[in-house]
């Protein structure tokens, strides 16, 4: 019986840790969206920001965050006015990833 209780406690801690990791990714997606909007004026959809955070392995302000913001700003400064921007950035495991970001409507 004690082994079952110990297993249940371990499962509860593992689940809590997993939820916490997802919260960090959601926060990273929010800050990625905010930084690109304020730095270079690219207002992406929330879904695009979450997809980019998941693809690049963003969990805080480490490696893939600032290179991704820089890549978006570079595309915008080139004069890319399309509804979709494609960037290539190295992810948290140093693999080159291609991410497609969709521009949000003006009211979003």
C-alpha positions as CSV (number, residue, x, y, z in Angstrom):
1,X,0.0,0.0,0.0
2,X,2.8,2.4,0.8
3,X,4.3,1.9,-2.6
4,X,1.1,3.0,-4.3
5,X,1.0,6.2,-2.3
6,X,4.6,6.9,-3.2
7,X,3.8,6.3,-6.9
8,X,0.9,8.7,-6.7
9,X,3.0,11.4,-5.1
10,X,5.7,10.9,-7.8
11,X,3.1,11.1,-10.5
12,X,1.7,14.4,-9.0
13,X,5.2,15.9,-8.9
14,X,5.9,14.9,-12.5
15,X,2.6,16.4,-13.7
16,X,3.2,19.6,-11.8
17,X,6.7,19.9,-13.4
18,X,5.3,19.3,-16.9
19,X,2.6,22.0,-16.5
20,X,5.3,24.4,-15.3
21,X,7.4,23.8,-18.4
22,X,4.4,24.5,-20.6
23,X,3.8,27.8,-18.7
24,X,7.4,28.9,-19.5
25,X,6.8,28.2,-23.1
26,X,3.6,30.1,-23.1
27,X,5.3,33.0,-21.4
28,X,8.2,32.9,-24.0
29,X,5.6,33.0,-26.8
30,X,4.0,36.0,-25.3
31,X,7.3,37.8,-24.9
32,X,8.4,36.8,-28.4
33,X,5.1,38.3,-29.8
34,X,5.6,41.5,-27.7
35,X,9.3,42.0,-28.6
36,X,8.7,41.6,-32.3
37,X,5.8,43.9,-32.2
38,X,7.6,46.7,-30.3
39,X,11.1,46.2,-31.9
40,X,10.2,46.1,-35.5
41,X,6.4,46.4,-35.8
42,X,5.6,42.9,-36.9
43,X,2.3,41.9,-35.2
44,X,2.1,38.1,-35.5
45,X,-0.8,36.0,-34.5
46,X,-0.7,34.4,-31.0
47,X,-0.9,30.9,-32.7
48,X,2.3,31.8,-34.7
49,X,4.1,32.9,-31.6
50,X,3.2,29.7,-29.8
51,X,4.1,27.5,-32.7
52,X,7.5,29.3,-33.0
53,X,8.1,28.9,-29.3
54,X,7.4,25.2,-29.5
55,X,9.4,24.6,-32.6
56,X,12.5,26.5,-31.4
57,X,12.3,25.2,-27.8
58,X,11.9,28.6,-26.2
59,X,11.4,28.4,-22.5
60,X,13.1,31.6,-21.4
61,X,15.3,34.3,-22.9
62,X,18.2,32.0,-23.8
63,X,19.6,31.0,-27.2
64,X,16.6,30.8,-29.7
65,X,14.7,33.9,-28.3
66,X,16.9,36.8,-29.4
67,X,18.1,35.3,-32.7
68,X,14.4,34.7,-33.6
69,X,13.5,38.3,-32.8
70,X,16.5,39.5,-34.8
71,X,15.5,37.3,-37.8
72,X,12.0,38.7,-37.8
73,X,13.2,42.2,-37.6
74,X,15.7,41.6,-40.5
75,X,12.9,40.3,-42.7
76,X,10.7,43.3,-41.9
77,X,13.5,45.7,-42.5
78,X,14.1,44.1,-45.9
79,X,10.7,45.4,-46.9
80,X,8.8,42.1,-46.6
81,X,5.2,43.2,-46.4
82,X,3.6,39.8,-47.0
83,X,1.1,38.2,-44.7
84,X,3.6,35.3,-43.9
85,X,7.2,35.6,-43.0
86,X,9.6,32.6,-43.0
87,X,12.6,32.7,-40.8
88,X,15.4,30.2,-40.2
89,X,16.8,30.1,-36.7
90,X,18.9,27.6,-34.7
91,X,16.8,26.0,-31.9
92,X,17.7,25.1,-28.4
93,X,19.5,21.9,-29.7
94,X,21.5,23.9,-32.3
95,X,19.6,22.5,-35.2
96,X,18.5,24.9,-38.0
97,X,14.7,25.2,-38.0
98,X,12.4,27.0,-40.4
99,X,9.5,28.8,-38.8
100,X,6.5,30.4,-40.6
101,X,5.0,33.4,-38.8
102,X,1.6,34.7,-39.9
103,X,0.8,38.4,-39.6
104,X,-2.2,39.3,-37.5
105,X,-5.0,41.6,-38.6
106,X,-4.7,45.2,-37.6
107,X,-7.4,44.8,-34.9
108,X,-5.8,41.7,-33.2
